[in-house]
Amino acid sequence: MNIVDKYRELGSYRAAARACGVDHKTVKQVMQRAERGHPGEPGRQPLRGHNYDPVADLVVRRVIETRGRITAKRLLPVVRAAGYAGSDRNLRRLVAAAKGDYRRQGRLFRPWRPGPGEFLAVDYGAWQGWQVFCAVLVWSRVRFVRIARDQTQPTTLTLLAECFETLGGVPAVVLTDRVACLRGPIVADRVVAHPNYVRFATHHGFRPDWCEAADPQSKGVVENLVGYATTDLVVPACDAWASLAQANAAAAAWCDQVNGRVHSEIAAVPAKRLESELGALRPLPSLRAAIQRGEARKVDRLATVRFGSARYSVPARLIGAQVRVSVAAELVLIDHHDQRVAEHPLIAPGEVSIVDEHYGGPRTPPRRAVRPRTATERAFLALGAPAEAFLRAAAAAGQTRLPAHLAEIAALVDAHGAAAVTVALQRACTFRRFTADDVRSILDAGSAAPTPTLPGDPLTLDLPAITARTLDVYAPARLQVRR
């Protein structure tokens, strides 16, 4: 039934509402829209545009380019420059809608069908300073997990070689994340492999491959292992590990356990499936690849090298030479031309580890040289070591008129001789008397002055001699007193 026609026929909102089976307010709204030229359907408002419609295509394009990661805050200056004059809230609504459409579209994935012996996926995890090295042989799902202290190139290559030995062969391709230790620069999104990694791969006979940047879906098989090993192995037991060897022993036992259980994805035991995959793996090389351990450092003029924001001493003869620094079992090892020259315990950043033998013996207190500048000073210091000792002791005692006293003491040499003045200076230092009058008094006393003794020496006194008597001489006197 047409509400407008019924109203025109009956002439009342309520009568038309009863005839049409709707509310009278609905009839009123329909008639008001009909008068404005928009009859439409009951309750429907005419569609209006939004103030962000002119920049909607720009926002959608930027969301697609950033894979849904850009925010409305970052887009605001861009759309303002494009002519958007609306509020920040309206822009957030537009960005949220564009991100929702992008996520709902998703990505089209094809099932990965790796063959036996083709791929080994490698990645790192971390937990409270422990680095978790994870590798998965994709076809058989055999898992290899080891614990390390760092993600350096020697550590990574050593663990990768150990993984090949544990598996019993080498796969065709090793798929890794874009770890900095294995790659050089990235040119046009193509990773340039590090020369040492290329030599390592050539020695073992596999091809290095790399995952897409910021794309965990391309290596989900090993990403799942990283999370599994971290939560099931590292988190519960890492506090009980006293050393790296103990941690790796626990990791090897854990791998034996999980590789011996049925894998939910392949519905088979990975350890048994590996037996049929061994024929597709490349044989191990007869010798391990030579892995250059440690980082190159130049010995500075303090005979130390800087490693991990700390300093470690080396023999002083190596100042200016190149050495290699590595870490093993909580020790810092320093080698020069394949010869171990120093070992230090691993210390915290900012600290210094010193070995006295590297500097020729224990450290001596600093001693600043005495350099005479005036004729008086040169004449006084010409008296030798006692004069220098007197000068140092007087300066330390705060003798402010020391230059004048030195001039008077130097003048005493003409009257008393250098030998007597030297002895007087020694005696003045012993009794800590640092004026010219004190030295003059000592010279006037001459040999009559007592000889000083050092602490702990026996005290010798020239006492008068007396006649020694026994106690019996005094016995009668004691008896008389008692009577």
C-alpha positions as CSV (number, residue, x, y, z in Angstrom):
1,M,0.0,0.0,0.0
2,N,1.3,3.5,-0.7
3,I,1.4,5.6,2.4
4,V,1.3,8.9,0.5
5,D,-1.8,7.9,-1.5
6,K,-3.6,6.6,1.6
7,Y,-2.9,9.8,3.5
8,R,-4.1,11.9,0.6
9,E,-7.3,9.8,0.5
10,L,-8.0,9.9,4.3
11,G,-6.4,13.2,5.2
12,S,-5.2,12.1,8.7
13,Y,-1.9,10.7,9.9
14,R,-3.6,8.3,12.3
15,A,-6.2,7.1,9.9
16,A,-3.5,6.5,7.2
17,A,-1.4,4.7,9.8
18,R,-4.2,2.4,10.9
19,A,-5.0,1.6,7.2
20,C,-1.3,0.9,6.4
21,G,-0.5,-0.9,9.7
22,V,2.3,1.5,10.7
23,D,2.8,4.2,13.3
24,H,1.4,7.6,12.7
25,K,4.9,9.2,13.2
26,T,6.1,7.1,10.2
27,V,3.3,8.5,8.1
28,K,4.3,12.0,9.1
29,Q,8.0,11.4,8.2
30,V,7.0,10.0,4.8
31,M,4.8,12.9,4.0
32,Q,7.5,15.4,5.0
33,R,10.0,13.8,2.7
34,A,7.4,13.7,-0.1
35,E,6.9,17.4,0.3
36,R,10.7,17.9,0.0
37,G,10.7,15.8,-3.1
38,H,12.3,12.6,-1.6
39,P,9.4,10.2,-0.9
40,G,11.5,7.1,-0.6
41,E,10.7,4.3,1.8
42,P,9.5,4.7,5.4
43,G,12.4,5.3,7.8
44,R,15.2,5.6,5.2
45,Q,17.3,8.8,5.1
46,P,18.8,9.9,1.9
47,L,22.6,8.9,1.6
48,R,25.0,11.7,2.2
49,G,28.7,11.9,1.4
50,H,31.6,12.1,3.9
51,N,34.2,14.9,4.2
52,Y,36.9,12.3,3.7
53,D,35.6,10.9,0.4
54,P,38.1,12.9,-1.7
55,V,41.1,11.3,0.1
56,A,39.7,7.8,0.6
57,D,41.6,6.4,-2.4
58,L,44.8,7.9,-1.1
59,V,44.3,6.3,2.3
60,V,43.5,2.9,0.8
61,R,46.6,3.0,-1.4
62,R,48.9,3.9,1.6
63,V,47.4,1.1,3.7
64,I,48.1,-1.4,1.0
65,E,51.6,-0.2,0.4
66,T,52.4,-0.5,4.2
67,R,50.7,-3.9,4.5
68,G,48.2,-2.4,7.0
69,R,50.8,-1.0,9.4
70,I,50.4,2.8,8.8
71,T,48.5,4.8,11.5
72,A,46.1,7.6,11.2
73,K,48.6,9.9,13.0
74,R,51.1,9.3,10.2
75,L,48.6,9.8,7.5
76,L,47.1,13.0,8.8
77,P,49.8,15.4,7.4
78,V,49.5,13.6,4.0
79,V,45.8,13.9,3.7
80,R,45.9,17.5,5.0
81,A,48.2,18.3,2.1
82,A,45.8,16.6,-0.2
83,G,42.9,18.9,0.9
84,Y,41.3,17.0,3.8
85,A,39.7,19.5,6.2
86,G,37.8,17.1,8.5
87,S,38.5,16.0,12.1
88,D,41.1,13.5,13.3
89,R,38.4,11.2,14.5
90,N,36.8,10.9,11.0
91,L,40.2,10.1,9.6
92,R,40.8,7.4,12.2
93,R,37.4,5.9,11.2
94,L,38.5,5.9,7.5
95,V,41.9,4.3,8.3
96,A,40.3,1.7,10.5
97,A,37.8,0.7,7.8
98,A,40.6,0.6,5.2
99,K,42.7,-1.7,7.4
100,G,39.8,-3.9,8.1
101,D,39.1,-4.4,4.4
102,Y,42.9,-5.1,3.8
103,R,43.0,-7.7,6.5
104,R,39.8,-9.4,5.3
105,Q,41.3,-9.7,1.8
106,G,44.3,-11.6,3.3
107,R,47.0,-13.3,1.3
108,L,46.7,-16.3,-1.0
109,F,49.0,-19.1,0.2
110,R,49.9,-22.2,-1.7
111,P,50.8,-25.4,0.3
112,W,54.5,-25.9,0.6
113,R,55.5,-29.3,-0.7
114,P,59.2,-29.8,0.2
115,G,60.9,-33.0,-0.8
116,P,63.3,-35.1,1.2
117,G,66.6,-33.5,1.8
118,E,65.7,-30.2,0.3
119,F,65.2,-27.5,3.0
120,L,66.6,-26.8,6.4
121,A,65.0,-23.7,8.1
122,V,67.1,-21.9,10.7
123,D,66.2,-19.0,13.1
124,Y,67.1,-17.6,16.4
125,G,65.1,-16.9,19.6
126,A,66.1,-15.2,22.8
127,W,65.2,-15.3,26.5
128,Q,66.9,-13.5,29.3
129,G,70.3,-13.3,27.6
130,W,70.2,-16.9,26.3
131,Q,70.2,-17.2,22.5
132,V,68.2,-20.1,21.2
133,F,69.4,-21.6,17.9
134,C,66.6,-23.5,16.2
135,A,66.7,-25.6,12.9
136,V,64.1,-27.8,11.3
137,L,64.6,-30.3,8.5
138,V,61.4,-29.5,6.8
139,W,60.4,-32.8,5.2
140,S,61.0,-35.1,8.2
141,R,60.3,-32.3,10.8
142,V,63.5,-33.2,12.8
143,R,64.2,-30.4,15.2
144,F,67.6,-29.2,16.3
145,V,67.9,-26.8,19.2
146,R,71.1,-25.4,20.9
147,I,71.8,-22.6,23.4
148,A,74.3,-19.8,22.8
149,R,75.5,-16.6,24.4
150,D,75.5,-14.5,21.2
151,Q,74.5,-14.5,17.5
152,T,77.9,-13.8,16.1
153,Q,79.1,-15.4,12.8
154,P,81.5,-18.0,14.3
155,T,78.8,-19.1,16.8
156,T,76.2,-19.4,14.1
157,L,78.4,-21.3,11.7
158,T,79.7,-23.6,14.4
159,L,76.1,-24.5,15.5
160,L,75.1,-25.0,11.8
161,A,78.0,-27.4,11.3
162,E,77.0,-29.3,14.5
163,C,73.4,-29.5,13.1
164,F,74.7,-31.1,9.9
165,E,76.7,-33.7,11.9
166,T,73.7,-34.4,14.2
167,L,71.4,-35.0,11.1
168,G,74.1,-37.1,9.4
169,G,74.0,-35.1,6.1
170,V,73.6,-31.7,4.4
171,P,70.4,-30.5,2.9
172,A,70.2,-28.8,-0.5
173,V,69.1,-25.4,0.8
174,V,69.5,-23.7,4.1
175,L,66.7,-21.1,4.6
176,T,67.6,-18.4,7.2
177,D,66.3,-15.1,8.4
178,R,68.2,-12.0,7.4
179,V,70.5,-12.2,10.3
180,A,73.3,-9.6,10.2
181,C,76.1,-12.0,10.9
182,L,75.5,-14.0,7.7
183,R,74.8,-11.3,5.2
184,G,76.3,-8.2,3.7
185,P,74.3,-5.3,2.2
186,I,70.8,-5.6,0.7
187,V,70.5,-4.4,-2.8
188,A,67.1,-4.0,-4.5
189,D,65.7,-6.3,-1.7
190,R,68.3,-9.0,-2.7
191,V,70.5,-10.2,0.2
192,V,74.3,-10.3,-0.5
193,A,75.7,-13.2,1.4
194,H,78.8,-12.7,3.6
195,P,81.9,-14.1,2.0
196,N,82.6,-16.3,5.0
197,Y,79.1,-17.8,4.8
198,V,79.6,-18.4,1.0
199,R,82.8,-20.3,1.7
200,F,81.1,-22.3,4.5
201,A,78.2,-23.2,2.2
202,T,80.6,-24.2,-0.6
203,H,82.5,-26.4,1.7
204,H,79.4,-28.2,2.8
205,G,77.6,-28.2,-0.6
206,F,74.4,-26.3,0.2
207,R,72.8,-23.2,-1.3
208,P,72.1,-20.3,1.1
209,D,68.6,-18.8,0.8
210,W,66.8,-16.0,2.7
211,C,63.3,-15.3,3.9
212,E,61.4,-12.2,3.0
213,A,61.9,-9.2,5.3
214,A,59.3,-8.8,8.1
215,D,57.4,-11.8,6.8
216,P,57.2,-14.6,9.5
217,Q,54.7,-16.5,7.3
218,S,57.6,-17.4,4.9
219,K,59.3,-19.4,7.7
220,G,56.5,-20.4,9.9
221,V,57.8,-24.0,10.3
222,V,60.9,-22.7,12.3
223,E,59.0,-19.8,13.9
224,N,56.8,-22.4,15.6
225,L,59.9,-24.3,16.8
226,V,61.4,-21.1,18.3
227,G,58.2,-20.5,20.4
228,Y,57.9,-24.1,21.3
229,A,61.6,-24.4,22.5
230,T,61.5,-21.2,24.4
231,T,58.3,-21.9,26.3
232,D,58.9,-25.7,26.9
233,L,62.7,-25.8,27.3
234,V,64.3,-22.4,28.1
235,V,61.8,-20.7,30.3
236,P,61.3,-23.5,32.9
237,A,65.0,-24.5,33.1
238,C,67.2,-21.5,32.3
239,D,67.5,-20.4,35.9
240,A,69.1,-23.8,36.8
241,W,71.7,-23.7,34.1
242,A,75.1,-22.9,35.6
243,S,77.1,-23.0,32.3
244,L,76.6,-23.1,28.6
245,A,77.6,-26.7,28.4
246,Q,74.9,-27.6,30.9
247,A,72.3,-25.7,28.8
248,N,73.3,-27.4,25.6
249,A,73.2,-30.8,27.3
250,A,69.6,-30.1,28.3
251,A,68.8,-28.9,24.8
252,A,70.2,-32.1,23.2
253,A,68.1,-34.2,25.6
254,W,65.0,-32.2,24.8
255,C,65.6,-32.7,21.0
256,D,65.8,-36.4,21.5
257,Q,62.6,-36.4,23.4
258,V,60.5,-34.3,20.9
259,N,62.0,-36.0,17.8
260,G,60.9,-39.4,19.3
261,R,57.2,-38.4,19.5
262,V,54.6,-38.4,16.8
263,H,54.5,-35.0,15.0
264,S,50.9,-33.7,14.7
265,E,51.5,-32.2,11.2
266,I,53.0,-35.3,9.5
267,A,51.4,-37.9,11.8
268,A,54.8,-39.7,12.0
269,V,57.8,-39.8,14.3
270,P,60.5,-37.4,13.0
271,A,63.4,-39.6,14.1
272,K,62.1,-42.6,12.1
273,R,61.3,-40.4,9.1
274,L,64.9,-39.1,9.1
275,E,66.1,-42.6,8.4
276,S,64.4,-42.6,5.0
277,E,65.5,-39.0,4.3
278,L,69.2,-39.7,4.9
279,G,69.6,-41.1,1.4
280,A,68.5,-37.7,0.0
281,L,70.9,-35.6,2.1
282,R,74.4,-34.7,0.8
283,P,77.3,-36.4,2.5
284,L,79.2,-34.6,5.2
285,P,82.7,-33.2,4.2
286,S,85.6,-35.1,5.5
287,L,86.9,-32.1,7.4
288,R,85.1,-29.3,9.2
289,A,85.2,-25.9,7.6
290,A,87.8,-23.5,9.1
291,I,85.8,-21.0,11.1
292,Q,87.6,-17.9,12.0
293,R,86.6,-17.3,15.6
294,G,86.5,-14.0,17.4
295,E,86.5,-10.4,16.4
296,A,89.5,-8.4,15.2
297,R,90.7,-5.8,17.6
298,K,93.7,-3.4,17.6
299,V,95.8,-3.2,20.8
300,D,95.8,0.4,22.0
301,R,98.7,2.2,23.7
302,L,97.5,1.0,27.1
303,A,98.1,-2.6,26.1
304,T,94.4,-3.4,26.2
305,V,91.6,-4.3,23.8
306,R,88.0,-3.1,24.0
307,F,85.4,-5.9,23.7
308,G,81.8,-5.7,24.9
309,S,82.3,-2.2,26.2
310,A,85.0,-3.5,28.6
311,R,88.8,-3.5,28.5
312,Y,91.1,-6.6,28.7
313,S,94.9,-6.4,28.9
314,V,97.3,-8.1,26.6
315,P,101.2,-8.3,26.7
316,A,102.7,-4.9,26.2
317,R,104.8,-6.1,23.3
318,L,101.6,-6.3,21.2
319,I,100.8,-2.6,21.3
320,G,99.6,-1.6,17.9
321,A,99.1,-5.3,16.7
322,Q,95.9,-6.9,15.5
323,V,94.4,-9.7,17.8
324,R,91.3,-11.7,17.7
325,V,88.9,-11.8,20.7
326,S,86.3,-14.5,21.3
327,V,84.2,-15.8,24.2
328,A,84.0,-19.4,25.3
329,A,82.7,-20.9,28.6
330,E,82.5,-17.5,30.4
331,L,86.1,-16.7,29.4
332,V,87.4,-14.0,27.0
333,L,90.1,-15.5,24.8
334,I,92.6,-13.3,23.0
335,D,94.7,-14.8,20.2
336,H,97.5,-13.5,18.0
337,H,98.7,-15.4,15.0
338,D,96.8,-18.5,16.2
339,Q,98.6,-18.3,19.5
340,R,96.7,-17.7,22.8
341,V,98.2,-14.6,24.4
342,A,95.6,-13.8,27.2
343,E,92.6,-15.2,29.0
344,H,90.3,-13.2,31.1
345,P,87.0,-13.8,33.0
346,L,84.0,-12.2,31.3
347,I,83.3,-8.8,33.0
348,A,80.5,-6.3,32.9
349,P,80.6,-3.3,30.5
350,G,82.7,-0.4,31.7
351,E,85.0,-2.6,33.8
352,V,88.7,-3.4,33.2
353,S,90.5,-6.8,33.6
354,I,94.3,-6.5,34.1
355,V,97.0,-9.1,34.4
356,D,100.1,-7.8,36.1
357,E,102.4,-10.0,34.0
358,H,101.4,-8.2,30.9
359,Y,103.0,-5.0,32.3
360,G,106.2,-6.6,33.7
361,G,104.9,-6.9,37.3
362,P,102.6,-5.5,39.9
363,R,101.6,-1.9,39.6
364,T,103.8,0.6,41.5
365,P,102.4,3.8,43.0
366,P,102.7,6.8,40.7
367,R,105.9,8.9,41.2
368,R,106.2,12.2,39.5
369,A,109.7,13.3,38.6
370,V,111.4,16.3,40.3
371,R,112.4,18.9,37.7
372,P,114.5,21.9,38.9
373,R,113.8,25.1,37.1
374,T,115.8,27.7,39.0
375,A,119.5,27.9,40.0
376,T,118.6,27.6,43.7
377,E,116.6,24.4,43.0
378,R,119.4,22.9,41.0
379,A,122.0,23.7,43.7
380,F,119.9,22.2,46.4
381,L,119.0,19.0,44.4
382,A,122.7,18.6,43.6
383,L,123.1,17.2,47.1
384,G,121.5,13.9,45.9
385,A,118.7,11.6,47.0
386,P,118.4,13.0,50.6
387,A,117.8,16.5,49.1
388,E,115.1,15.1,46.8
389,A,113.5,13.2,49.7
390,F,113.6,16.4,51.9
391,L,111.9,18.4,49.0
392,R,109.1,15.9,48.5
393,A,108.4,15.6,52.3
394,A,108.4,19.3,52.8
395,A,106.0,19.9,49.9
396,A,103.7,17.2,51.2
397,A,103.8,18.8,54.7
398,G,102.6,22.1,53.3
399,Q,105.8,24.2,53.9
400,T,104.7,27.4,52.1
401,R,108.1,29.1,52.4
402,L,110.0,26.2,50.9
403,P,111.9,28.2,48.1
404,A,113.5,30.5,50.7
405,H,114.4,27.6,53.0
406,L,116.0,25.7,50.1
407,A,118.2,28.8,49.3
408,E,119.3,29.0,52.9
409,I,120.1,25.3,53.1
410,A,122.1,25.4,49.9
411,A,124.1,28.3,51.4
412,L,125.1,26.1,54.4
413,V,127.1,23.8,52.1
414,D,130.0,26.4,51.9
415,A,130.2,26.5,55.8
416,H,129.6,22.8,56.7
417,G,130.3,20.8,53.6
418,A,128.0,18.8,51.4
419,A,128.4,15.6,53.4
420,A,127.4,17.2,56.7
421,V,124.4,19.0,55.1
422,T,123.3,15.7,53.5
423,V,123.3,13.9,56.8
424,A,121.5,16.9,58.4
425,L,118.8,16.6,55.7
426,Q,118.3,12.9,56.4
427,R,117.9,13.7,60.1
428,A,115.5,16.5,59.3
429,C,113.3,14.2,57.3
430,T,113.3,11.6,60.0
431,F,112.0,14.1,62.6
432,R,109.9,16.0,60.0
433,R,111.6,19.4,60.5
434,F,111.5,21.3,57.2
435,T,112.9,24.7,57.8
436,A,116.4,26.1,57.3
437,D,116.7,26.8,61.1
438,D,116.0,23.2,61.8
439,V,118.8,22.0,59.5
440,R,121.1,24.6,61.0
441,S,120.4,23.4,64.5
442,I,121.1,19.9,63.5
443,L,124.4,21.0,62.0
444,D,125.4,22.9,65.2
445,A,124.6,19.9,67.4
446,G,126.9,17.8,65.3
447,S,127.7,14.4,66.8
448,A,126.2,15.3,70.2
449,A,122.7,14.7,68.8
450,P,121.3,11.3,69.6
451,T,121.0,8.8,66.9
452,P,117.3,8.2,66.0
453,T,116.0,4.6,66.0
454,L,113.4,3.2,63.7
455,P,110.1,1.7,65.0
456,G,110.8,-1.9,66.2
457,D,114.6,-1.4,66.7
458,P,116.0,-2.0,70.2
459,L,116.5,1.2,72.2
460,T,120.2,1.7,73.2
461,L,120.9,4.1,76.1
462,D,124.3,5.2,77.5
463,L,123.5,4.8,81.2
464,P,126.0,5.1,84.1
465,A,127.5,1.8,85.4
466,I,126.6,0.8,89.0
467,T,127.7,-2.0,91.3
468,A,125.3,-5.0,91.1
469,R,124.1,-6.4,94.5
470,T,122.1,-9.5,95.3
471,L,118.9,-9.6,97.3
472,D,120.6,-11.1,100.2
473,V,122.1,-7.8,101.0
474,Y,118.7,-6.4,101.8
475,A,117.4,-9.5,103.8
476,P,118.5,-8.4,107.4
477,A,116.9,-5.0,106.9
478,R,113.6,-6.7,106.1
479,L,113.8,-8.9,109.2
480,Q,114.5,-5.9,111.4
481,V,111.4,-4.1,110.1
482,R,109.2,-7.1,110.8
483,R,110.5,-7.3,114.4
